[in-house]
């Protein structure tokens, strides 16, 4: 019951961050046309700071480094297997845009902006979960710019090592990992660490403000009355996290390790899906609706799933 309350109120708090954006947009004080600038700041400044800050805040040990490597592999393989299963199931309909969106939307989640504060609240005695969340962001971005873009465009040219490695999250890891190994927290000026930490903490509010502004521009009938959107949400909020739970439940790994995989898998659809859909001109409205509806519905699903922790 405690985990239910913690997850419910943390998800509720995240959703409340949407309210100012929604109100400002309805009052004509904010415009959805400006969201690309906010999204750029979020992806290229705030998210890297979140990743770097999480590594700086965690004490170095060889054992911790090994578990980070294992978490990288576990989270990447888990997402790859599930998206592979969906591609196999849907391959006969893969020429239809919305079914490719179903494949990508059911796996890629808002695991950094939404997941990090949630797992820190649910597992307060395990500081390593902040690093786990950042690692999950990195593995998800490897898939976002390869399998994710492939699913959106149906073009295999995006499945490449270059696409997997050339992205802000992976560059952030290249900075954060040496700082972690060489104990950057002991020699980087505290003022600089505080600045990085503050920018990192802005990721969730800014992400949700963006979603609030988007929500204000949506047609609520299209948002709530399209059955296909509920299918995507069911895949992301229920089926995928249960798959993650079943995949690792009997493997002898620390509870915080398995709990982090499970919670992060349960986060709503990733906002980056919309960015990719807009860039490639494929199902932008459907992706926006999936992100918004899954974000609203997770106030029910995440607390209920937390009973499995």
N, C-alpha and C positions, 0 to 999 in steps of 0.2 A: 504493500500500500504506500510506503514511503517513496519508493521509486516512481509510482504513479503520480503522486503529488508533485514531486520534484520536476518530473518531465512535463507534466501538465502546465505548471506555472512558468517554467522556462520557455516552453513553446508559446504560451500566451503572451509572455513579455516580448518575444521576438515578433509575434504578430502585431502587437501594439505599436511597434516601430513603423508599421505600414500606415498607421492612422494619420500622422502629420502629412505624409506625402499625398495621401488620398484627399485630405481636406484642402491642402494648398492647391492641388490641381483643380478641384471642384470650384475653388474660389478664384481661379485664374491667376494665382500667384506663382504657379509652377507649370511648366509646359513639357509634355512628353518628348518634344523635339530636342530637348536638352539632355535627355537620358544617355545619349551616346558619350557625352563628355564625362558624366558621372560614372558610367560603366568603365570607361578607359582608366579613370583614376582608381577605381575599385580593383581592376584586373592588374594594372601595371605598377601601382604604388601600395595600396592598402593590403592586398593579398600577399605580396612578397614580404611585407613587413610582419604580417601575421605569422608566416612560416619561419622567418628568421628569429622573431621574438620567442616563439615556442621552443626552438632549439637552444637559444641563449638561457632560457629559464630552467633548463633541465641539466642536472649534474652529470658530468661525463663518467662513464664506466664502460669497460669492454662488454660486459653482459648487456647493458642497455643498448649498445651499438648493435650487438648481435640480434636483439629482439626488434630493433628498428629495421634491420635488413630483412628479417623474417616477415615483419608486418608489410613491408614493401612488396615482397613476393606474394604473400597471402592475399592482400587486397587486390593486387593486379590480376592474379590468377582467378580469384573469385568473380571479379567483374568480367573478365574475358570469357570464362566458362558460361556465365549466364547470358551474356550478349550473343555468344556462339549458339547456345540452345535456341534463343529467340530467332536468330537468323535462319537456323535449320527449320524451325516450325513455320516461319513466315516466308520462306524463300519463293514459294509460288506466287505470293502477292507482293514481292519486294519491288516490283515495278511501280507500285502505287505509293505515293509519297507518305501517306498517313501511316502505313504499316512499317515503313522504315523509321518513322518518328516513334512508333510504339516500341520498336527494338531499342532505340537509343534512349528514349524517355524513361523506360523501365529500369535502367541501370545507372545512368549518370545522375548524381544527386548533389544537392547544395551542402556538401559535407564539410566545407570550411566555414563559410559565413554562418550557416545554421547549425552545423554539427558540433563545432568546437565548444561553444559555450554550454551546449547541452551535455556533452560527455564530461566536461569539467565539473558540472553540477551533479551529475549522476555518480561520478567516480572521484569524489574530492580528495581521497587519500592516495590517489595514483597520479602523480604529476606527469608521468610518461604519456598519458592519454593526449595531452596537447600536441606532443610530437607525433603520435599516431594519427591524429586528425590531419596534421600538415602533410604527413606521408601519404595519406589517403587522397588528399587534394592533388598531390603530384602524380600518383598512379592514375587517378581519374583523368587528369589533363593529358597524360600519355594516350589514353583512349579517346578523349575528346577530339584531339587533332589528328587521329588516325581512323579508328573504327567509327567514331562519332560523325566526322565529316563524310566518311564513306556512306554511312546510313542515310545521312541527309541528302547527299548528292547522287548516290549510287555510282560513284566514280572511284575505281580502285587505285587511281594514281595517288590518292592521299594516304594509302597504306605504305608508309616508308619510315625508316629510322629517323630521317631528318624531321619529318612532321611530328614524330613522337618526342624528339628532344628539344626542338626549337620552340619553346613556349615559356612564358613568365614563371610558371611554377617550377619547371625544371631548372631554370637559371637561378631561382631562389634557393633551391636545394644545393646547387654548386657553391653558393655563398654560405649558406647556413651550416652545412656539414663540416667544412674546415673550421668554422668558428666554434662548433660544438666540440670537435676533436681536440682543438688547441685551446679549449677553455676560454673562449672569448669573453665570457661574463666576468672573468677576473682581471682583464686588462683593457677592455673597451670602456671608455668613460661612462659613468652612470647616467649622465645627462643624455648621452647618445642612446643608451639602452632604453631609457624612459621614453624618449621620442619615438623610437622604433615600436616599443610596446603600445604606446598611445595610438599610433597610426594603425597598428594591427588590430586593436580593440574596436576601431571604427568600422571594420568590415561588415559586421552584422547590422548595425543601424543603417549604414549607407545602402547595403543590399536591400534591406526591407523598405527603406524610403523609396528606392527605385521601383520596387514591386507595388508599393502603395500608389505611386503616380500612375503606373501602368494599369492598375486595377480601376482607377478613376476614369480611364479612357475606354474600358471594355464594355461590351454589350452583355448585360447580365444573363439574358436569355441564351446567348451563345455559350456563355461560360458554364451555366448550370444545366442546360437542357440537351447537351450533346453527349449521347451515350458513349461514344468512342473515347472521349476525354476521361470518363470514369474508368474505362478499361486500362488506359495508360496509368492512371493514378493507382489502380489496384495492383498493377504490376510493380510500380515503384514503392508504394507504401506498405504493401502486404506480402506479395509473393517473393520479391527479391530479398527483403530482410529475413523472411522465414527460410529461404534458400541459404542465406549466409549463416543463419543460426544452425541449420541442419548440417551444413558442410563442416563446421568446426566444433560442434558440441561435444563430440567424443574424442577429439584430439587433445592430448595432454599439454595444454598451453595455459599460461596465467589467465585468471578470470578477467582482468582488465584488458588483456590482449583480445580475447574473444568478445568481451562486452563492447569494446570499441568498434570492432568490425561490424557487429550486429547493429549498434546504434547508428553508425555512420551510413550503413546500408539503408536504414529506415528514413533518412532525410528526404525531403521533397525534391522534385525534379530540379536539375541544375539550371540556373539562370543563363549560363553560357550557351545552352541549347538554343535559346532565342537569338542570341548574338549570331550564332552560326547560321541559323535559319534565315535571318535577315540578310546576312552577307551573301548567301547562295540563292536567295529568292525561293525558298522551299518551305511551305507550311508555317510561315511566321505567326499567323493568327492561332493555329492549332498549338504550336509550341508555347506561345504566351498563355493560352488558356490552361494548358497542362501544368505549367509552372505555378500559375496563380491558384488553380483549384487544388493541386496537391499540397501547396503551402497552407491553404485554409483547412484542408481535411486532416493534415498531420496533427492537429490539436487533439484529434480523436485517436488516430492510429498509433502515434508514438507512445502516449501514456499506456495504452492497452498492451502494446508490445513490450513495454518495460517490465511487465510482470514476469517475463522470461529471464530477466537478469538474475 
